[in-house]
Amino acid sequence: MTVWSARRSRRTEDVPSRRSAASGATPLPDASLPATTDWLVRGKDGRLTAYAPVEGAVLRWTEQHPGGPGWTGPETIPAPGIDPHLSIAQGADGYVHLVALRRTRLADGTPATDVVFALQYQSGLAVRDWAVVGNPYPNDPELAGRIGPPAAVVDSEGSLHVFVRNVGGGICGRASVPSGKWNKWADLKGSGITGPIRASITSEGLMELVAPTEDHVLRWTQETKGVKFVRAEDVPARPEAGSLSSERTGPGRLTHYWHDAEEGTVHAWRPSDKAPSALGSGAGTGPVALLRTAVDGHDCTIMARRDAATGRPALAAYPTEDEALGATWTLTGEPCVGAPALAVDGRGRVVMAAFGTDGTLRVTRQKPEPGLALEAWQRV
């Protein structure tokens, strides 16, 4: 499938940007933490929202109208003590859950590390105060301080589930219940996890977890809704530690993607595959942003990543679950930090977003013509 994009960026003239009140400029994402791709979200009203965690806060940009082109922001959501790494989960109700690790000190100076979350009900409206989920080691601050960044998913009943890498290299998880209370932390076992966990849910409401190790992708699945996770078939692979992502590609099916740790190429796998499939050439960094949508009436999976050689965003697309056809990566825009994100806007157009090396939000949209041609990048 041919992908074309314009390189030139232009600044939005009709909507003045608001910078962080604390610094006067938009801070850059923390490059020492794993990148994420779930930071661009469409609300129930059709407007897109972009989130960026920075020291002590989360920055938020919101479309003024569904489909743009104007944006408001960045607005500052106070988040004292959080690591600048967010897991963002959205349920069928459109509510957005921002999940992070918070590191503070108790009154006696003892360090405290907790998973926390904040809830946004509607695009552009206030975010509720951060609530504490806790950690798997409430009586051992030293062990609590060594847990990995959280992964989050909202189940078909609207309950939030969070997962962290524990100190043994496996996974611990905790789930909320409809009453608002939380179940106890559960040890899901596993070992050797080297990077962030990915939590996803199928079209049938079954959750699945994947996590990288040096020579496998570990998996946990549910046999039916509401039951405990069980260890599933591991995937022989060499995933880059911070590169796992997943997408619904069929009824009850997820396809998992990662960058190969040695070659940097994108690989895809689902349980029906004998072995992972390579998608295109060239190396990328971080996770692959994924979007399944129709292009010219064809069911396609669109991928975006940060190119390893140039630092620029790169885009590719192929017919969903037909990895044998391969994919061709096309560079677009200027160098970025972190990982790009993908979404469909309120007008049904594919949107690709990235943060420039100056910390500004950059956005491009699908042109109103056949194929996947992109407009010139807009600097928000």
C-alpha positions as CSV (number, residue, x, y, z in Angstrom):
1,M,0.0,0.0,0.0
2,T,1.4,3.4,-1.0
3,V,1.9,5.9,1.8
4,W,2.8,9.5,1.0
5,S,3.3,12.5,3.3
6,A,4.4,16.1,3.2
7,R,7.5,17.0,5.2
8,R,6.8,20.7,5.7
9,S,5.5,21.8,9.0
10,R,3.4,24.9,9.6
11,R,2.2,26.6,12.7
12,T,-1.5,27.0,13.5
13,E,-2.2,30.7,13.3
14,D,-5.8,30.8,14.6
15,V,-5.3,29.2,17.9
16,P,-2.6,30.5,20.2
17,S,-0.8,27.8,22.2
18,R,-0.6,28.0,26.0
19,R,2.6,26.8,27.6
20,S,3.3,25.3,31.0
21,A,2.9,28.1,33.5
22,A,5.8,26.6,35.5
23,S,8.4,26.8,32.8
24,G,7.1,29.1,30.1
25,A,7.8,26.4,27.5
26,T,6.7,22.9,26.8
27,P,9.2,20.5,28.5
28,L,10.5,17.6,26.6
29,P,9.5,14.0,27.5
30,D,12.0,12.2,29.7
31,A,14.1,10.2,27.3
32,S,15.3,7.9,30.1
33,L,11.8,6.3,30.4
34,P,10.1,4.0,27.9
35,A,8.1,5.7,25.2
36,T,4.4,5.0,24.8
37,T,1.9,5.3,21.9
38,D,-1.4,5.5,23.7
39,W,-1.2,9.3,24.4
40,L,-3.6,10.4,21.6
41,V,-7.2,9.6,22.5
42,R,-10.6,10.4,20.9
43,G,-13.4,11.3,23.3
44,K,-17.1,10.6,23.1
45,D,-17.6,14.0,21.5
46,G,-15.2,13.2,18.6
47,R,-12.4,15.5,19.8
48,L,-8.9,14.3,20.1
49,T,-6.8,14.8,23.2
50,A,-3.0,14.5,23.5
51,Y,-1.2,13.9,26.8
52,A,2.4,14.3,27.8
53,P,3.8,13.6,31.2
54,V,6.5,15.9,32.5
55,E,8.1,16.4,35.8
56,G,5.3,17.1,38.3
57,A,2.5,17.4,35.8
58,V,0.7,16.1,32.8
59,L,0.3,18.4,29.8
60,R,-2.9,18.2,27.8
61,W,-3.9,19.5,24.3
62,T,-7.5,19.2,23.2
63,E,-9.1,19.8,19.7
64,Q,-11.4,22.8,19.7
65,H,-13.8,21.0,17.3
66,P,-14.0,17.4,16.1
67,G,-11.6,17.0,13.2
68,G,-9.7,20.2,14.1
69,P,-7.7,22.1,12.9
70,G,-7.6,24.2,16.1
71,W,-6.3,23.0,19.5
72,T,-6.2,24.4,23.0
73,G,-3.3,23.8,25.3
74,P,-1.1,22.7,26.7
75,E,-3.0,22.8,29.9
76,T,-1.2,21.7,33.0
77,I,-2.7,18.9,35.1
78,P,-0.8,18.9,38.4
79,A,0.8,15.5,39.2
80,P,3.4,16.0,41.9
81,G,5.8,13.2,42.3
82,I,4.8,11.1,39.3
83,D,7.3,9.5,37.0
84,P,6.9,11.1,33.6
85,H,5.5,7.9,32.1
86,L,1.8,7.4,31.6
87,S,-0.3,4.4,30.7
88,I,-3.6,5.6,29.3
89,A,-6.7,3.4,29.2
90,Q,-10.1,4.3,27.8
91,G,-13.3,2.3,28.3
92,A,-16.4,2.0,26.2
93,D,-17.9,4.9,28.1
94,G,-15.1,7.2,26.8
95,Y,-13.7,7.9,30.2
96,V,-9.9,8.3,30.1
97,H,-7.8,6.8,32.9
98,L,-4.3,8.2,33.4
99,V,-2.1,5.7,35.3
100,A,1.4,6.4,36.6
101,L,3.9,5.7,39.4
102,R,4.2,8.3,42.1
103,R,7.3,8.6,44.2
104,T,7.0,10.7,47.4
105,R,8.2,10.6,51.0
106,L,6.2,10.0,54.1
107,A,6.3,12.4,57.1
108,D,9.2,10.5,58.6
109,G,11.2,10.7,55.3
110,T,10.5,7.1,54.3
111,P,10.2,6.9,50.5
112,A,6.8,5.8,49.2
113,T,6.1,4.4,45.7
114,D,2.5,3.9,44.6
115,V,0.5,3.3,41.4
116,V,-1.9,6.2,41.1
117,F,-4.6,7.1,38.6
118,A,-6.6,10.2,37.6
119,L,-9.9,10.1,35.7
120,Q,-11.2,12.4,32.9
121,Y,-14.9,12.0,32.1
122,Q,-15.1,14.3,29.0
123,S,-12.7,15.9,26.5
124,G,-11.3,19.2,27.8
125,L,-13.0,19.1,31.2
126,A,-11.3,18.9,34.6
127,V,-9.4,15.7,35.6
128,R,-10.3,14.2,39.0
129,D,-7.7,14.2,41.7
130,W,-5.1,11.4,41.6
131,A,-6.2,8.3,43.5
132,V,-3.9,5.7,45.1
133,V,-3.9,2.1,43.9
134,G,-0.9,1.2,46.0
135,N,1.9,-1.3,45.3
136,P,2.4,-5.1,45.8
137,Y,4.9,-4.4,48.7
138,P,3.0,-2.2,51.2
139,N,5.3,-3.2,54.0
140,D,8.6,-2.8,52.1
141,P,9.4,0.6,50.7
142,E,12.7,-0.6,49.2
143,L,11.0,-3.3,47.1
144,A,8.1,-1.0,46.2
145,G,10.6,1.4,44.7
146,R,11.8,-1.2,42.3
147,I,8.5,-2.0,40.5
148,G,8.2,-1.3,36.8
149,P,6.0,1.3,35.1
150,P,2.3,0.4,35.2
151,A,0.2,-1.0,32.3
152,A,-3.5,-0.4,32.3
153,V,-6.7,-1.6,30.6
154,V,-10.4,-1.1,31.2
155,D,-12.5,-4.3,31.0
156,S,-15.9,-4.7,29.3
157,E,-17.6,-3.9,32.7
158,G,-15.8,-0.6,33.0
159,S,-13.4,-1.7,35.7
160,L,-9.7,-0.5,35.6
161,H,-7.0,-3.1,35.8
162,V,-3.3,-2.2,36.5
163,F,-0.2,-4.3,36.2
164,V,3.4,-3.8,37.1
165,R,6.7,-5.7,36.8
166,N,7.5,-7.0,40.3
167,V,11.0,-7.3,41.8
168,G,11.2,-11.0,40.7
169,G,10.8,-10.1,37.1
170,G,7.2,-11.3,36.8
171,I,3.8,-9.5,36.9
172,C,1.6,-8.3,39.7
173,G,-1.9,-7.0,39.0
174,R,-4.8,-5.3,40.8
175,A,-8.3,-4.7,39.6
176,S,-11.1,-2.3,40.6
177,V,-14.7,-3.5,41.1
178,P,-17.9,-1.6,40.2
179,S,-18.3,-0.4,43.7
180,G,-15.1,1.6,43.3
181,K,-13.0,-0.6,45.7
182,W,-10.0,-2.6,44.7
183,N,-9.2,-6.3,44.9
184,K,-6.0,-7.4,46.4
185,W,-2.8,-7.5,44.4
186,A,-2.4,-10.8,42.5
187,D,0.9,-12.4,41.6
188,L,0.6,-13.6,38.0
189,K,4.1,-15.2,38.2
190,G,6.6,-15.1,35.3
191,S,10.3,-14.1,35.3
192,G,12.9,-12.3,33.3
193,I,10.8,-9.4,32.1
194,T,13.1,-6.6,30.7
195,G,10.6,-3.8,29.9
196,P,7.1,-2.4,30.1
197,I,4.1,-4.7,30.0
198,R,1.4,-4.3,27.4
199,A,-2.3,-4.9,28.5
200,S,-5.0,-5.2,25.9
201,I,-8.6,-6.5,25.5
202,T,-10.2,-8.4,22.6
203,S,-13.4,-7.5,20.9
204,E,-15.0,-10.3,23.0
205,G,-13.9,-8.7,26.3
206,L,-11.0,-11.0,27.1
207,M,-7.9,-9.3,28.4
208,E,-4.4,-10.3,27.4
209,L,-0.9,-9.3,28.7
210,V,2.4,-9.5,26.9
211,A,5.8,-8.7,28.3
212,P,9.4,-8.8,26.8
213,T,12.3,-11.0,28.0
214,E,15.7,-11.4,26.3
215,D,14.5,-14.3,24.1
216,H,10.7,-14.5,24.4
217,V,7.5,-12.5,24.5
218,L,5.6,-13.8,27.6
219,R,1.8,-14.0,27.5
220,W,-1.1,-14.2,29.9
221,T,-4.7,-14.7,28.7
222,Q,-8.2,-15.1,30.1
223,E,-10.3,-18.1,29.0
224,T,-13.6,-16.4,29.9
225,K,-14.4,-12.9,31.2
226,G,-14.0,-12.3,34.9
227,V,-11.6,-15.2,35.5
228,K,-8.0,-15.2,36.6
229,F,-5.2,-14.8,34.1
230,V,-3.4,-18.0,33.0
231,R,0.0,-18.3,31.4
232,A,-0.2,-18.8,27.7
233,E,2.1,-19.9,24.9
234,D,5.3,-17.8,24.9
235,V,6.6,-16.4,21.6
236,P,10.2,-17.2,20.7
237,A,11.6,-13.7,19.8
238,R,14.2,-11.1,20.7
239,P,12.0,-8.0,21.4
240,E,13.5,-4.6,22.1
241,A,12.6,-4.1,25.8
242,G,10.3,-1.1,25.3
243,S,8.7,-1.9,22.0
244,L,5.7,-4.1,22.6
245,S,2.2,-3.0,21.3
246,S,-1.0,-4.8,20.4
247,E,-4.0,-4.3,18.2
248,R,-7.4,-6.0,17.7
249,T,-7.2,-7.5,14.2
250,G,-10.1,-9.9,14.1
251,P,-13.0,-11.3,16.2
252,G,-11.5,-12.2,19.5
253,R,-8.0,-11.8,18.1
254,L,-5.0,-9.6,19.0
255,T,-1.9,-9.2,17.0
256,H,1.3,-8.3,18.9
257,Y,4.1,-6.2,17.5
258,W,7.6,-5.3,18.5
259,H,11.0,-4.2,17.2
260,D,13.6,-6.9,17.0
261,A,16.4,-6.2,19.5
262,E,19.2,-6.9,17.0
263,E,17.8,-5.8,13.6
264,G,15.3,-3.1,14.8
265,T,12.7,-4.3,12.3
266,V,9.1,-4.7,13.1
267,H,7.7,-8.2,13.8
268,A,4.1,-9.2,14.2
269,W,2.6,-12.4,15.7
270,R,-0.7,-13.9,16.8
271,P,-1.6,-17.3,18.2
272,S,-2.4,-18.8,14.8
273,D,1.1,-18.0,13.5
274,K,3.9,-20.5,13.5
275,A,6.5,-17.7,13.8
276,P,6.6,-13.9,13.9
277,S,6.4,-12.1,10.5
278,A,8.8,-9.2,9.6
279,L,7.1,-6.1,8.3
280,G,9.3,-3.9,6.2
281,S,13.0,-3.1,6.5
282,G,15.0,-0.6,8.3
283,A,15.2,-0.1,12.1
284,G,12.9,1.8,14.4
285,T,13.0,2.6,18.1
286,G,10.4,2.2,20.9
287,P,6.9,0.9,20.5
288,V,4.9,0.8,17.2
289,A,1.7,2.9,17.2
290,L,-1.1,0.9,15.7
291,L,-4.5,1.7,14.1
292,R,-6.9,-0.7,12.4
293,T,-9.2,1.2,10.1
294,A,-10.6,1.2,6.6
295,V,-8.5,2.8,3.8
296,D,-10.4,3.1,0.4
297,G,-12.9,0.5,1.8
298,H,-10.1,-2.0,2.7
299,D,-9.5,-3.3,6.2
300,C,-6.0,-2.1,7.0
301,T,-3.6,-1.9,9.9
302,I,-1.6,1.3,10.0
303,M,1.7,1.5,11.8
304,A,3.8,4.4,13.0
305,R,7.2,4.5,14.6
306,R,10.3,6.6,15.2
307,D,13.0,5.8,12.6
308,A,16.3,4.8,14.3
309,A,18.6,6.4,11.7
310,T,16.9,9.8,11.3
311,G,14.7,10.2,14.4
312,R,11.8,11.1,12.1
313,P,8.3,9.6,12.3
314,A,7.7,6.8,9.8
315,L,4.4,5.4,8.5
316,A,3.4,2.1,7.0
317,A,0.2,0.2,6.2
318,Y,-0.9,-3.3,5.1
319,P,-4.1,-5.3,4.7
320,T,-5.0,-6.5,8.2
321,E,-3.7,-9.9,9.1
322,D,-2.0,-10.3,5.7
323,E,1.6,-9.9,6.9
324,A,2.8,-11.9,3.9
325,L,2.3,-8.9,1.7
326,G,4.8,-7.0,3.8
327,A,4.9,-3.2,4.4
328,T,6.9,-0.2,3.2
329,W,8.0,2.4,5.7
330,T,7.8,6.1,4.6
331,L,9.5,8.9,6.5
332,T,7.5,11.9,7.3
333,G,7.9,15.2,9.2
334,E,10.8,16.4,11.3
335,P,12.7,14.4,14.0
336,C,10.7,13.6,17.0
337,V,11.1,12.4,20.6
338,G,9.4,9.4,22.2
339,A,7.1,7.5,19.9
340,P,4.4,8.8,17.4
341,A,0.7,8.1,18.0
342,L,-2.2,7.3,15.7
343,A,-6.0,7.9,15.9
344,V,-9.0,8.5,13.8
345,D,-10.5,12.0,14.2
346,G,-14.1,13.1,14.3
347,R,-14.3,13.3,10.5
348,G,-13.0,9.8,10.0
349,R,-9.5,10.8,9.0
350,V,-6.3,9.1,10.1
351,V,-4.3,11.4,12.4
352,M,-0.6,11.0,13.2
353,A,0.9,13.0,16.0
354,A,4.4,13.3,17.5
355,F,6.4,15.6,19.7
356,G,9.2,17.6,18.1
357,T,12.7,17.9,19.5
358,D,11.6,21.3,20.8
359,G,8.8,19.7,22.8
360,T,6.0,21.0,20.6
361,L,3.1,18.8,19.5
362,R,3.0,18.1,15.8
363,V,0.0,16.8,14.0
364,T,-0.8,15.6,10.4
365,R,-4.0,14.3,9.0
366,Q,-5.1,12.1,6.1
367,K,-5.8,14.1,2.9
368,P,-9.4,13.9,1.5
369,E,-8.4,11.8,-1.4
370,P,-7.8,8.1,-2.1
371,G,-5.0,6.3,-0.3
372,L,-3.2,7.4,2.8
373,A,-1.6,10.6,1.7
374,L,-1.0,13.0,4.6
375,E,-1.3,16.8,4.8
376,A,1.6,19.1,5.8
377,W,2.5,18.7,9.5
378,Q,0.9,21.3,11.8
379,R,2.8,22.6,14.8
380,V,0.3,23.1,17.6
